[in-house]
Amino acid sequence: MASKALFSIIPRVKRKEEKEEKEEKEERKRSFLKNGSILLEDLIASCDGKSHPIRCYSATEIIRATKNFDRSCIIDELVQFNMYRAILDHRTVIIKKYRHRVDKAIRDIIISMQMSTHKNSLKLLGCCLEFEVPALVFENAGKGGLNFDGSLVADNELLPWKTRLRIAKQLASALTYLHTAFPRPIVHRCVSSCCVLLDDDYVPKLFDFSLSITIPPDQLYVEDFPRGTVGYMDPTYQTQYICSEKTDVYSFGVVLLVFLMRRKARIVREYLTRDPKLNVSDGQIQIETIADPKILEEVGGDEQAQQQLQDFLALALLCIQEETEARPDMIDVAKELMSSHKNALKLLGCCLEFPLPALVHENAAKGVLRDDGSLSVANGGQSLLPWKTRLHIAKQLANALTYLHTTFSRPIFHRNLRSTCILLDDDYVPKLSNFSFSIRDQSHVKGDNKIRASGYTDPDYLVLLTRRDAYSNQAGGLDITANPKFHVSDGQTQIQTIVDPKILQEVGADGHAQQQLQDFLALALSCIQNQTEERPKMIDVAKELVRIEKSIFP
């Protein structure tokens, strides 16, 4: 009898499970439709329908990847969401699962999509709309997050000063992009050390745009209830409910102090004001009384490094001024932190006692590039650079030229750019040199016969691709207009007819690599158009080179 009763129960249990599974599927469908509608509406409003494309994952994929959101996969647990490390599509990813507030999750998706083109923003790969509150899928950041005191979460590792400074520079770049790159400024509102993840190379990735807000058209600020992280919040925003880009500047200033002092944000301000020796108002704080002992141990008696710390502190104090108007814009903060560009040959000093001054630069051990783009070394030999290295050099040079064109009060044109202006250090990092013909923008600089290069948007990347002399009036020169096989006008030049055989040998029959070469050539040809207005801006060249490099070399 018992067995008969058992067999009679089984169908009922099965029917119940099927009913629950059906209801779960229906609920996921409703969530997908509801969240998808909200997302589409916000996309149209925020991005004009244009954004970085992402994948839509199913709930089944997310649940399987996180082992049904098992705690063993959690890498960070906050009030609003959990973050899980998982495997999706055979790659390690970070999955961000919100507990509630669909509007915050949608906002995070929208801004993350827009920011994914910036190398210091955590790239959004996709999302899942089948949960009641959407889940977000990001690229992995192997080193993890920062502690409240600015140290690395993993093993409580203390970051060296050089790394902290570089992280600060790159975060300032990401925030500047957030404030300036879109039709209307976007304010993060939750800038803190905890919204930063580090990849395997300690490159910072800004994330969590759930509280981000857009400044309305024709307005300088937005009035809204204060939101943010305790210790990092702008006091003006807290008392007057006025939010602007300067709100982020204040929070970033606190981040700088956290990096410098290795103290939690909520006690930084208290520490700065409670000790009479710390003259915060006039910015005369002695660095020895405030800096992390680890940093002081690193810099030792190096006067230049001590001055760097003092300048860093002065910038941080400027950012946390009580009066909003007294704070700098984020772009000026970024410029101050990037007072020298890593891809420009650093000037150490000069001698004025000769009839013509002599300049002393840092060393670039690998030497200079030849006219044909190969490496020239001290012993007179040459080293043929692999394609990946050439592409990396081109990308970094574009960054240096973009910096030259955009960072200062007026654009500066190099005017003598050629491969022999490029030196390489021990790690093959390019250093741009020879600014003797450089000139500031003066209404298109007409009437100056000293201009040596064919326009500031002509970076001469064909040298790196073809390994030939770029000047057609020299032996072996690159004259792509003289050969009827080269259809320069319509950009249909065949790679096989022009590329250095060494590169062709490297890429072989790899279709993706061949397409990368074709894209690189198309960019180079767009830069040497006869009509100036048909050439791209250097910042667009730099962006395209980033895309081209990532298409094969992540």
C-alpha positions in Angstrom: 0.0 0.0 0.0 2.8 2.3 0.9 4.4 1.8 -2.5 1.2 2.5 -4.3 0.8 5.7 -2.3 4.4 6.7 -3.2 3.8 6.1 -6.9 0.6 8.2 -6.7 2.6 11.1 -5.2 5.4 11.1 -7.8 3.1 12.4 -10.7 1.8 15.2 -8.4 5.4 16.3 -7.4 6.4 16.2 -11.1 3.4 18.3 -12.1 4.2 20.8 -9.3 7.9 21.1 -10.5 6.8 21.6 -14.1 4.3 24.2 -12.9 7.0 26.0 -10.9 9.4 25.8 -13.8 6.8 27.2 -16.2 6.0 30.0 -13.7 9.7 30.8 -13.4 10.1 31.0 -17.2 7.0 33.3 -17.4 8.5 35.5 -14.6 11.8 35.7 -16.5 10.0 36.6 -19.7 8.0 39.4 -17.9 11.3 40.7 -16.3 13.0 40.6 -19.7 10.2 42.6 -21.4 9.9 45.1 -18.5 13.7 45.7 -18.1 14.3 45.6 -21.9 11.7 48.4 -22.4 13.3 50.5 -19.7 16.7 49.9 -21.1 15.7 50.8 -24.6 14.0 54.0 -23.4 17.0 55.1 -21.5 19.3 54.2 -24.3 17.5 56.4 -26.7 17.4 59.3 -24.2 21.1 59.0 -23.1 22.9 57.8 -26.2 20.8 58.8 -29.1 20.5 55.1 -29.8 24.3 54.8 -30.2 26.4 52.9 -27.7 29.0 50.2 -27.3 27.3 46.9 -28.4 26.9 44.3 -25.6 25.6 40.7 -25.4 22.3 39.7 -23.7 22.9 36.7 -21.5 20.2 34.3 -20.3 19.4 33.7 -16.7 20.4 30.1 -17.1 23.9 31.1 -18.3 24.4 33.5 -15.4 23.1 31.0 -12.8 25.4 28.2 -14.2 28.4 30.5 -14.2 28.0 31.6 -10.6 26.9 28.2 -9.3 23.5 29.7 -8.5 25.2 32.8 -7.0 27.2 30.7 -4.6 29.1 32.7 -1.9 32.3 31.0 -3.0 32.2 33.1 -6.2 31.7 36.4 -4.4 34.6 38.9 -4.7 32.9 41.9 -3.2 29.7 42.3 -1.2 28.1 45.7 -0.9 24.7 47.0 0.2 23.3 47.4 -3.3 24.9 44.5 -5.1 27.2 41.5 -5.0 30.1 41.0 -7.4 31.0 37.4 -8.5 34.0 36.1 -10.5 32.8 33.5 -13.0 33.6 31.8 -16.3 31.4 32.7 -19.3 32.2 31.9 -23.0 35.5 30.3 -21.8 36.7 33.6 -20.3 36.9 34.9 -16.7 34.3 37.7 -16.1 32.9 39.7 -13.2 29.1 39.5 -12.7 27.4 42.3 -10.8 24.0 41.2 -9.4 21.9 44.0 -7.9 19.5 43.1 -5.0 16.9 45.8 -5.8 16.4 49.2 -7.6 16.0 48.4 -11.3 16.6 52.1 -12.1 20.1 51.9 -10.7 21.0 48.7 -12.6 19.7 50.2 -15.8 21.7 53.4 -15.2 24.8 51.4 -14.6 24.3 49.6 -17.9 23.8 52.8 -19.9 26.8 54.7 -18.6 29.0 51.6 -18.6 28.2 51.0 -22.2 29.2 54.6 -23.0 32.4 54.4 -20.9 33.5 51.0 -22.2 35.6 52.7 -25.0 37.9 54.2 -22.3 40.8 52.0 -21.3 40.4 53.0 -17.6 36.7 52.1 -17.3 35.6 48.5 -16.6 34.3 47.2 -19.9 30.7 46.0 -20.0 30.5 42.8 -22.0 26.8 42.2 -21.6 23.8 42.0 -19.2 20.9 39.7 -18.2 17.4 41.2 -18.2 15.6 38.0 -17.1 16.0 38.6 -13.4 13.7 41.0 -11.5 16.7 43.3 -11.3 19.2 43.1 -14.2 22.7 41.5 -13.8 25.7 43.0 -15.5 28.7 41.1 -17.0 32.1 42.9 -17.1 35.6 42.1 -18.2 37.7 40.6 -15.4 40.1 42.7 -13.3 42.5 40.1 -11.9 44.1 42.1 -9.1 40.7 43.0 -7.6 39.7 46.1 -5.7 41.2 48.6 -3.3 40.7 48.7 0.4 39.1 51.7 2.1 42.7 52.9 2.9 43.8 52.7 -0.7 45.8 49.5 -0.3 45.2 46.5 -2.5 42.5 44.1 -1.3 44.3 40.9 -2.3 46.6 39.9 0.5 46.4 43.5 1.9 49.2 44.4 -0.5 50.6 48.0 -0.1 51.0 49.6 -3.5 54.3 51.5 -4.1 54.2 55.2 -4.7 54.9 55.0 -8.4 51.9 52.7 -8.9 49.6 54.9 -6.8 50.6 57.9 -8.8 50.0 56.1 -12.1 46.6 54.9 -10.9 45.6 58.5 -9.9 46.6 59.8 -13.4 44.6 57.1 -15.2 41.5 57.6 -12.9 41.7 61.4 -13.6 41.7 60.6 -17.3 38.6 58.4 -17.0 36.7 61.0 -15.0 37.7 63.7 -17.4 36.3 61.5 -20.2 33.0 61.1 -18.2 32.7 64.8 -17.8 33.6 65.9 -21.3 33.2 63.2 -23.9 29.4 63.1 -24.2 26.8 65.7 -25.4 26.1 66.5 -21.7 28.5 66.2 -18.7 28.0 63.1 -16.6 28.8 63.2 -12.9 29.8 59.9 -11.2 28.6 60.9 -7.7 30.2 57.9 -6.0 33.9 58.3 -6.7 35.9 56.5 -4.0 38.8 54.0 -3.7 36.1 51.3 -3.6 34.9 52.0 -7.2 38.3 51.1 -8.6 39.4 47.6 -9.7 42.9 46.8 -10.9 43.7 44.4 -13.8 46.7 42.0 -13.8 49.0 44.9 -14.8 47.6 47.2 -12.1 45.8 49.3 -14.6 42.8 50.9 -12.8 39.2 50.4 -14.0 36.6 52.8 -12.9 33.2 51.1 -12.3 29.7 51.4 -10.6 27.9 54.2 -12.5 24.6 53.3 -10.8 24.4 56.8 -9.1 25.7 58.7 -12.1 23.6 61.7 -13.2 23.6 63.8 -16.3 23.7 67.6 -16.2 20.6 69.0 -17.9 21.0 71.0 -21.1 22.0 74.7 -20.6 22.6 74.1 -16.9 25.8 74.1 -14.8 24.5 71.8 -12.1 21.6 69.6 -11.1 19.6 69.7 -7.8 19.2 66.3 -6.3 19.2 64.6 -2.9 22.8 63.9 -1.9 24.2 60.5 -2.7 27.6 59.0 -2.5 30.1 57.4 -0.1 30.6 58.7 3.4 33.9 60.5 3.7 34.1 61.2 0.0 31.0 63.4 -0.4 31.2 67.0 -1.4 30.1 69.2 1.6 28.4 71.7 -0.8 26.4 68.9 -2.3 25.4 67.6 1.2 24.2 71.0 2.5 22.9 72.7 -0.7 21.8 69.7 -2.8 23.8 71.1 -5.7 25.6 68.5 -7.8 28.1 69.3 -10.6 31.4 68.0 -12.1 33.0 69.7 -9.1 31.3 67.1 -6.9 33.4 64.4 -8.5 36.5 66.7 -8.2 36.0 66.9 -4.4 35.6 63.1 -4.1 38.7 62.6 -6.3 40.7 64.9 -4.1 39.8 62.6 -1.1 41.0 59.6 -3.2 44.3 61.3 -3.7 44.6 61.9 0.0 43.7 58.3 0.7 46.5 57.2 -1.7 49.0 59.5 -0.1 48.1 58.9 3.5 46.8 55.3 3.5 44.1 56.3 5.9 40.3 55.8 5.5 38.4 58.6 3.9 36.1 59.3 6.8 39.1 60.2 9.1 41.2 62.0 6.5 39.4 65.4 6.9 39.4 65.0 10.7 43.1 64.2 10.7 43.9 67.2 8.5 42.0 69.7 10.8 42.7 68.4 14.3 46.4 68.9 14.4 47.5 72.5 14.6 50.8 71.7 12.8 48.8 70.9 9.6 48.0 74.2 8.0 45.3 73.0 5.6 44.0 76.5 4.8 47.2 77.7 3.2 48.3 74.3 1.9 51.6 74.4 3.8 51.4 70.9 5.2 54.8 69.2 5.6 54.7 66.0 3.7 56.6 64.2 6.4 53.7 64.7 8.8 51.1 63.2 6.6 52.4 60.7 4.0 52.3 57.0 4.3 55.6 55.8 6.0 56.0 53.3 3.1 56.1 56.2 0.6 58.6 58.2 2.7 60.8 55.1 3.0 60.6 54.7 -0.8 61.6 58.2 -1.8 64.2 58.6 0.9 66.2 61.8 0.5 65.4 62.3 -3.2 64.5 66.0 -3.3 62.7 65.7 -6.6 60.5 62.9 -5.3 59.7 64.8 -2.2 58.7 67.8 -4.2 56.5 65.5 -6.3 54.7 64.4 -3.1 54.3 68.0 -2.0 52.8 68.9 -5.4 50.5 65.9 -5.2 49.3 66.9 -1.7 48.8 70.5 -2.9 46.6 69.3 -5.8 44.6 67.1 -3.5 44.0 70.0 -1.1 42.9 72.2 -4.0 40.3 69.6 -5.0 38.7 69.5 -1.5 38.2 73.2 -1.1 35.0 74.0 0.6 34.0 76.6 -2.0 33.0 74.8 -5.3 34.4 77.7 -7.4 37.9 77.3 -5.9 38.2 73.7 -7.1 39.8 73.0 -10.5 38.0 71.2 -13.3 38.8 67.5 -13.6 40.6 68.1 -16.9 43.0 70.5 -15.1 43.5 67.9 -12.4 44.4 65.4 -15.1 46.8 67.8 -16.7 48.5 68.5 -13.4 49.0 64.8 -12.7 50.2 64.3 -16.3 52.7 67.1 -16.2 55.0 65.0 -18.3 53.8 62.4 -20.9 55.3 58.9 -20.7 55.8 58.8 -24.5 57.8 62.1 -24.7 61.6 62.0 -24.2 62.0 63.5 -20.7 64.2 66.6 -20.5 66.6 66.4 -17.5 68.3 69.7 -18.0 70.3 71.9 -20.3 73.6 73.8 -20.6 73.5 77.5 -21.7 77.3 78.1 -21.7 77.7 77.0 -25.4 76.9 79.4 -28.3 73.9 77.2 -28.8 72.3 75.5 -25.8 72.8 71.7 -25.2 70.0 69.6 -23.9 70.2 66.6 -21.5 67.5 64.0 -21.9 66.8 60.7 -20.2 68.3 57.6 -21.9 66.5 55.6 -24.5 68.5 52.4 -24.5 67.1 50.8 -27.6 68.0 53.8 -29.8 66.3 55.5 -32.6 64.2 54.2 -35.5 65.7 54.4 -39.0 63.9 56.1 -41.9 62.5 52.7 -42.9 61.1 52.1 -39.4 63.6 49.4 -38.3 65.5 49.8 -35.1 68.9 51.6 -35.3 71.3 50.6 -32.5 74.7 51.9 -31.4 76.7 49.3 -33.2 75.2 50.2 -36.5 73.1 47.1 -36.9 69.4 46.9 -37.1 66.6 45.0 -35.6 63.4 44.4 -37.5 60.5 45.0 -35.1 57.6 42.5 -35.1 54.2 43.7 -36.1 52.7 43.7 -32.6 55.5 46.0 -31.5 55.1 48.4 -34.4 51.4 48.6 -33.8 52.0 49.3 -30.1 54.5 52.0 -30.9 52.0 53.6 -33.3 49.3 53.7 -30.7 51.5 55.2 -28.0 52.8 57.9 -30.4 49.3 58.8 -31.3 48.7 59.3 -27.6 51.7 61.6 -27.3 50.6 63.7 -30.3 47.0 63.8 -29.0 48.5 65.1 -25.7 50.5 67.7 -27.6 47.4 68.9 -29.6 44.9 68.9 -26.7 46.4 69.4 -23.3 47.6 72.9 -23.4 45.8 76.3 -23.7 46.5 76.2 -27.5 47.3 73.2 -29.6 51.0 72.6 -30.3 52.0 71.1 -33.7 55.2 69.0 -33.9 55.7 69.8 -37.6 58.8 67.6 -38.0 57.4 64.2 -37.3 59.2 61.2 -38.8 60.5 57.8 -37.7 63.9 59.3 -36.7 62.1 61.5 -34.1 61.3 58.2 -32.2 63.6 56.6 -29.7 62.8 53.4 -27.8 63.6 52.5 -24.2 64.6 49.1 -22.9 60.9 48.0 -23.0 60.4 49.3 -26.6 58.3 52.1 -25.3 58.5 55.0 -27.8 59.7 58.4 -26.8 58.9 61.3 -29.1 61.7 63.8 -29.5 62.9 66.9 -31.4 60.4 69.7 -30.8 62.6 72.3 -32.3 60.1 73.1 -35.1 57.1 72.9 -32.9 54.7 75.8 -33.0 51.4 76.8 -31.2 48.2 77.1 -33.2 48.0 80.5 -34.8 45.0 80.4 -37.1 46.3 77.4 -39.1 49.9 78.7 -39.0 50.0 80.2 -42.5 53.1 81.7 -44.1 55.8 79.7 -42.2 58.2 78.0 -44.6 59.9 76.0 -41.8 57.2 73.4 -41.5 58.9 70.1 -42.2 56.2 67.5 -42.0 53.1 67.3 -44.2 50.6 68.5 -41.6 50.1 67.5 -38.0 47.6 64.8 -38.8 50.1 62.9 -40.9 51.8 60.6 -38.4 53.8 58.6 -41.0 52.5 55.2 -39.9 53.2 53.8 -43.4 56.8 53.6 -42.4 55.9 51.2 -39.6 53.8 49.1 -41.9 56.0 49.0 -45.1 59.5 49.4 -43.7 60.4 51.7 -46.5 61.6 55.3 -46.6 58.6 57.6 -46.4 60.0 60.1 -48.7 59.5 59.3 -52.4 62.4 61.5 -53.6 64.9 59.2 -51.9 66.3 55.8 -53.0 63.8 53.0 -52.2 61.2 55.6 -51.3 57.5 54.7 -50.8 55.6 56.2 -53.8 52.2 54.5 -53.5 50.8 56.7 -56.2 53.2 55.6 -58.9 52.0 52.0 -59.1 48.6 51.4 -60.7 48.0 48.4 -58.5 47.7 50.8 -55.5 44.2 52.3 -55.5 44.9 55.0 -53.0 41.9 57.1 -53.8 39.4 54.5 -52.8 41.5 52.9 -50.1 41.6 49.5 -51.8 45.3 49.0 -51.7 46.0 45.2 -51.4 48.0 44.5 -48.3 50.1 41.9 -50.1 51.4 44.5 -52.5 52.7 47.0 -49.9 53.4 45.4 -46.5 56.8 44.5 -45.2 57.4 40.7 -46.0 58.4 40.2 -42.4 54.9 41.1 -41.3 53.2 39.0 -44.0 55.3 36.1 -42.8 54.3 36.7 -39.2 50.5 36.9 -39.8 50.5 34.1 -42.4 47.0 33.1 -43.4 45.3 34.5 -40.3 42.2 36.3 -41.6 41.8 38.4 -38.5 45.4 39.5 -38.6 45.1 40.4 -42.3 42.0 42.5 -41.6 44.0 44.3 -38.8 46.7 45.1 -41.4 44.0 46.3 -43.8 42.4 48.6 -41.1 45.9 49.9 -40.2 46.6 50.8 -43.8 43.2 52.4 -44.3 43.9 54.6 -41.3 47.3 55.6 -42.6 45.9 56.5 -46.0 43.1 58.6 -44.4 45.9 60.5 -42.6 47.7 61.5 -45.8 44.7 62.7 -47.8 45.6 65.8 -49.9 42.7 67.8 -48.5 43.3 68.8 -44.9 39.7 68.6 -43.9 39.5 65.0 -45.0 42.1 63.9 -42.5 41.0 62.7 -39.1 41.9 64.5 -35.9 44.8 63.0 -33.9 42.5 62.0 -31.0 40.4 60.0 -33.5 43.5 58.4 -34.9 44.5 57.4 -31.4 41.0 55.9 -30.7 41.1 53.9 -34.0 44.6 52.5 -33.2 43.3 51.3 -29.8 40.5 49.5 -31.6 42.8 48.0 -34.2 45.2 46.8 -31.6 42.5 45.2 -29.4 41.0 43.4 -32.4 43.9 41.0 -32.2 46.1 41.9 -29.2 43.9 42.3 -26.1 
